[in-house]
């Protein structure tokens, strides 16, 4: 029996993870849950799975939870609540499925406590990749990727020596605006950008997919997860989203992982690793697909991907700036106060203004993050649409 703590249980990944737990109730048990402020759904989850520890974003949310269900003795709010859930003695695997950077301290605390980390949050490694991976190495803790692309690469690399690998190939759906001109992108509104053609995700990650920033963050994440240089990580547009990613070996062979577009598959892989379990999902029918297409990404129309490569290759701390500025720009766009193409402008100008500093400790990372958020907020305000 593997005992699971889920950080971000009310989000799309968290809900899929609980579905995997229900499908394998004889092998998996939920012992900790944490979420934001969706108290009604969280109360249903607590009542259904009976975790021994819970966390919510605010004290007020915890109070409201107590009015809806019986709350475990171990509880907490904010980052302290996330840490409390992630470090409970009976936890084996911590699934980090929160959005943003709130769970960074909880992931590090869980690593120090010797927990296996199933990572579905890109920002943790984008912000603090060196810190997190060094902690995992020191504590001999597994970091198992849950993002479908990195999960696919993890499967393709299984049992292979680092010297066998020539490059990693991350696939991208291309989002809802694949092939559109730069002029057409200027008129995009949030409702358009939230119509992802393949995956059903939260609003922030859906916008990141539309700008290709999601793929840029994945390039940085792949660098830390698999120890490869930026020049060894390529991105290709694959509209069908069936080939989840590929690995090219030094002899020219390309190993790919294919599967249905359902996040329960990579979540179950992380929970079951190193075993393989039968999944309650339909098999992939290649004969019905008919074709698999691959194209180069449009770096001119979607500059966020280029900015992510720059952040990875340039100054220390620049990925922190990239991530913070993107979060501010996307939030302003979703609020209807910023144009779609201005998202990349906010990010690039914030990166240009950054004076490189050390990012060796969590405190230093948080200082850079705070500066970038303040700078990009002021910049986004100056660029706001007149409504």
C-alpha positions in Angstrom: 0.0 0.0 0.0 1.5 3.4 -1.1 0.3 6.3 1.0 -0.2 9.5 -1.0 -0.3 13.2 -0.1 -1.7 15.5 -2.8 -0.9 19.2 -2.9 -3.5 20.9 -5.1 -6.2 18.3 -4.8 -9.1 20.4 -6.2 -7.3 21.3 -9.5 -7.4 19.2 -12.6 -4.3 17.2 -11.8 -5.4 16.6 -8.2 -8.8 15.4 -9.3 -7.3 13.0 -11.8 -4.9 11.8 -9.1 -7.8 11.0 -6.8 -9.5 9.1 -9.7 -6.3 7.0 -10.0 -6.4 6.3 -6.3 -10.0 5.1 -6.5 -9.1 2.8 -9.5 -6.3 1.2 -7.3 -7.9 1.3 -3.9 -6.1 -1.9 -3.0 -2.7 -0.3 -3.7 -3.1 3.4 -2.9 -4.4 5.4 0.0 -4.7 9.1 0.5 -3.3 10.3 3.8 -2.9 14.0 3.1 -4.8 16.6 1.0 -4.1 20.3 0.5 -5.8 22.9 -1.8 -6.5 26.5 -2.3 -9.9 28.0 -1.5 -12.4 25.7 -3.2 -13.8 24.6 0.2 -16.9 22.9 -1.1 -15.1 20.5 -3.4 -12.3 20.0 -0.8 -14.9 19.1 1.9 -16.2 16.4 -0.4 -12.7 15.0 -1.0 -11.9 15.0 2.7 -15.2 13.2 3.5 -14.6 10.6 0.7 -10.9 9.8 1.3 -10.5 10.5 5.0 -6.9 12.0 5.0 -5.1 12.3 8.3 -3.8 15.8 7.4 -5.3 18.7 5.5 -4.2 22.2 4.4 -6.0 25.1 2.8 -4.7 28.5 1.5 -6.2 30.6 4.3 -7.4 30.3 7.9 -10.9 31.4 6.8 -11.0 28.5 4.3 -10.1 26.1 7.1 -12.9 27.5 9.3 -15.4 27.1 6.5 -14.2 23.5 6.0 -15.0 22.8 9.7 -18.6 23.8 9.0 -18.9 21.2 6.2 -17.1 18.1 7.4 -15.0 16.7 10.2 -11.5 18.1 10.0 -8.4 16.0 10.9 -6.3 17.0 13.9 -3.4 17.9 11.6 -4.3 21.0 9.7 -2.8 24.2 8.5 -3.1 27.2 6.2 -0.8 28.8 3.6 2.7 27.4 3.1 2.8 26.0 6.6 -0.3 23.9 5.8 1.4 22.6 2.6 4.5 21.6 4.6 2.4 19.9 7.3 0.6 17.8 4.7 3.8 16.9 2.8 5.9 15.9 5.8 3.5 13.7 7.7 5.4 10.5 8.9 3.0 8.1 7.1 3.4 9.8 3.7 5.3 7.8 1.0 4.7 9.9 -2.1 3.9 13.6 -2.4 2.2 14.7 -5.5 2.9 18.4 -6.1 0.0 19.5 -8.3 -0.3 23.1 -7.2 0.0 26.1 -9.6 2.6 28.8 -9.1 5.3 28.7 -6.5 3.4 28.3 -3.2 4.5 24.7 -2.8 8.3 25.2 -3.2 9.0 25.1 0.5 6.7 22.1 0.9 8.6 20.2 -1.8 11.9 20.9 -0.2 10.6 19.9 3.3 9.2 16.7 1.8 12.6 15.9 0.3 14.3 16.5 3.6 11.8 14.1 5.1 12.7 11.4 2.6 9.4 11.4 0.6 9.3 10.5 -3.1 8.2 13.5 -5.1 5.8 13.2 -8.0 6.1 16.6 -9.7 3.3 18.1 -11.8 4.4 21.7 -11.1 6.8 23.2 -13.5 7.5 26.3 -11.5 9.2 24.4 -8.7 12.1 23.5 -10.9 12.0 26.6 -13.1 12.5 28.7 -9.9 14.8 26.5 -7.9 16.0 23.6 -10.1 19.5 23.6 -8.7 18.3 23.7 -5.1 15.6 21.0 -5.5 17.7 18.6 -7.5 20.7 19.0 -5.2 18.5 18.3 -2.1 17.0 15.2 -3.9 20.5 13.9 -4.6 21.7 14.5 -1.1 18.7 12.7 0.4 18.6 10.0 -2.3 15.0 11.0 -3.1 13.2 10.2 -6.3 11.9 13.1 -8.4 9.2 11.5 -10.7 7.8 13.8 -13.4 4.1 13.9 -13.9 3.9 16.4 -16.8 3.1 14.2 -19.8 6.2 15.2 -21.7 8.7 14.7 -19.0 6.9 11.5 -17.9 7.3 10.3 -21.5 11.0 11.1 -21.5 11.5 9.4 -18.1 10.0 6.2 -19.7 12.1 6.5 -22.8 15.3 6.9 -20.7 14.6 4.0 -18.5 17.8 1.9 -18.1 19.9 4.1 -20.5 23.3 5.7 -19.6 23.6 9.5 -19.9 26.2 9.1 -22.6 23.6 7.3 -24.8 21.5 10.4 -25.2 22.0 12.9 -28.0 18.9 15.0 -27.4 15.4 15.2 -25.9 12.5 16.1 -28.1 9.5 17.7 -26.4 6.2 17.7 -28.3 3.7 20.5 -28.2 0.2 20.7 -29.4 0.7 24.2 -30.7 -2.2 25.5 -28.7 -5.4 27.1 -30.2 -3.4 29.6 -32.4 -1.1 27.3 -34.3 -0.4 28.7 -37.7 -2.0 32.1 -37.1 -0.3 35.3 -38.1 1.2 37.8 -35.6 -1.4 40.3 -36.7 -4.3 37.9 -35.9 -2.8 37.2 -32.4 -3.0 40.9 -31.5 -6.8 40.6 -31.4 -6.9 37.4 -29.2 -9.1 37.6 -26.0 -9.0 35.3 -23.0 -12.0 33.3 -24.1 -10.2 32.4 -27.4 -7.0 31.5 -25.6 -8.7 29.2 -23.1 -10.0 26.9 -25.9 -7.2 24.4 -25.9 -7.6 21.9 -28.8 -6.4 18.8 -26.9 -6.1 19.0 -23.1 -8.4 20.3 -20.4 -6.3 22.2 -17.9 -6.5 25.2 -15.5 -6.6 28.7 -16.9 -3.0 29.7 -16.3 -1.4 26.6 -17.9 -3.9 26.9 -20.8 -2.7 30.4 -21.5 0.9 29.2 -21.2 0.1 26.6 -23.8 -1.4 29.2 -26.1 1.8 31.4 -25.9 4.1 28.3 -26.0 5.5 29.5 -22.6 4.4 26.2 -21.2 6.8 24.5 -23.5 9.5 26.9 -22.6 9.1 26.2 -18.9 9.2 22.5 -19.8 12.6 23.0 -21.5 14.0 24.4 -18.3 12.3 21.7 -16.3 13.8 19.0 -18.6 17.3 20.5 -18.0 17.1 19.9 -14.3 15.2 16.6 -14.4 17.5 14.9 -16.9 20.8 16.8 -16.6 21.0 17.8 -20.3 22.1 21.2 -21.8 19.7 23.6 -23.5 21.2 22.7 -26.9 20.2 19.1 -26.4 16.5 19.9 -25.9 14.3 20.5 -28.9 10.6 21.3 -29.3 8.4 20.1 -32.1 4.7 20.9 -32.8 2.6 17.7 -32.8 -1.1 18.6 -33.1 -2.4 15.1 -32.3 -0.7 15.1 -28.9 -0.3 11.3 -29.1 3.5 11.2 -29.1 4.1 12.7 -25.7 7.9 13.2 -26.2 10.9 11.4 -27.7 14.6 10.7 -27.0 17.2 10.6 -29.7 20.1 8.3 -28.9 23.7 8.8 -30.1 23.3 6.1 -32.8 20.4 8.0 -34.4 17.6 5.8 -33.0 14.6 7.7 -31.7 12.6 6.3 -28.8 9.0 7.7 -28.4 6.3 7.2 -25.8 2.7 7.2 -27.2 -0.5 7.1 -25.3 -4.0 8.5 -25.0 -4.3 12.1 -24.0 -5.3 11.5 -20.4 -3.3 12.8 -17.4 -4.3 9.7 -15.4 -1.7 7.8 -17.3 1.4 9.7 -16.2 0.0 10.1 -12.7 -0.5 6.4 -12.4 3.0 5.8 -13.7 4.5 8.0 -11.0 2.4 6.3 -8.3 3.2 2.8 -9.4 6.9 3.3 -10.3 8.9 1.1 -10.8 6.0 -1.2 -11.4 3.4 -1.1 -14.2 -0.3 -1.4 -13.4 -3.3 -1.9 -15.7 -5.0 1.4 -16.3 -8.8 1.9 -16.6 -8.3 3.8 -19.8 -9.1 3.0 -23.5 -6.2 1.7 -25.5 -4.5 3.9 -28.1 -5.9 3.0 -31.5 -3.3 4.0 -34.1 -5.4 2.9 -37.0 -8.1 5.5 -36.2 -5.5 8.3 -35.9 -4.4 7.8 -39.5 -1.5 10.2 -39.3 1.0 11.9 -37.0 2.2 15.4 -37.9 5.3 17.2 -36.7 6.3 20.8 -37.4 8.9 23.4 -36.2 7.5 25.9 -33.7 7.0 29.5 -34.9 9.5 31.4 -32.8 8.6 34.8 -34.3 4.9 34.5 -33.6 5.4 32.9 -30.2 8.5 34.5 -28.7 7.9 33.1 -25.2 9.7 29.9 -26.2 12.8 31.8 -27.3 12.7 33.7 -24.0 12.7 30.5 -22.0 15.8 29.2 -23.9 17.5 32.5 -23.2 16.7 32.3 -19.5 18.2 28.8 -19.3 21.3 29.7 -21.1 22.1 33.2 -19.6 22.4 34.7 -16.2 21.7 32.9 -12.9 18.3 33.8 -11.6 16.9 34.6 -15.0 14.5 31.6 -15.0 13.0 33.0 -11.8 12.5 36.4 -13.5 10.9 34.7 -16.5 8.5 32.7 -14.4 7.4 35.6 -12.2 6.9 38.0 -15.1 4.9 35.4 -17.0 2.6 34.8 -14.0 1.9 38.5 -13.7 1.4 39.0 -17.4 -0.9 36.0 -17.7 -3.0 37.1 -14.8 -3.3 40.6 -16.2 -4.3 39.1 -19.6 -6.9 36.8 -18.0 -8.4 39.9 -16.2 -8.9 41.5 -19.6 -6.4 44.3 -19.0 -3.5 43.2 -21.3 -3.2 42.2 -24.9 -2.2 38.6 -25.8 1.0 39.7 -27.6 1.9 42.0 -24.7 2.5 38.9 -22.5 5.8 38.3 -24.1 6.7 42.0 -24.1 6.2 42.2 -20.3 8.4 39.1 -19.8 11.2 40.3 -22.2 11.4 43.8 -20.8 11.5 42.5 -17.2 14.3 40.1 -18.2 16.2 42.9 -19.9 15.9 45.0 -16.7 17.2 42.3 -14.4 20.6 42.8 -12.8 22.0 39.2 -12.3 22.4 38.1 -8.7 23.0 34.9 -6.8 20.2 32.3 -6.7 21.9 29.7 -4.6 19.5 29.7 -1.6 15.7 29.7 -1.3 15.9 33.2 0.2 17.9 34.6 -2.8 15.3 33.0 -5.1 12.5 34.6 -3.3 14.2 38.0 -3.4 14.6 37.8 -7.2 11.0 36.5 -7.5 9.7 39.5 -5.5 11.6 42.0 -7.6 10.5 40.5 -10.9 6.8 40.5 -9.8 6.9 44.1 -8.7 8.7 45.2 -11.9 6.5 43.3 -14.2 3.4 44.5 -12.4 4.3 48.1 -12.9 5.2 47.4 -16.6 1.9 45.5 -17.2 0.0 48.4 -15.6 1.6 50.8 -18.1 0.6 48.6 -21.0 -3.0 48.0 -19.8 -5.7 48.1 -22.3 -8.1 51.0 -22.1 -11.4 49.4 -21.4 
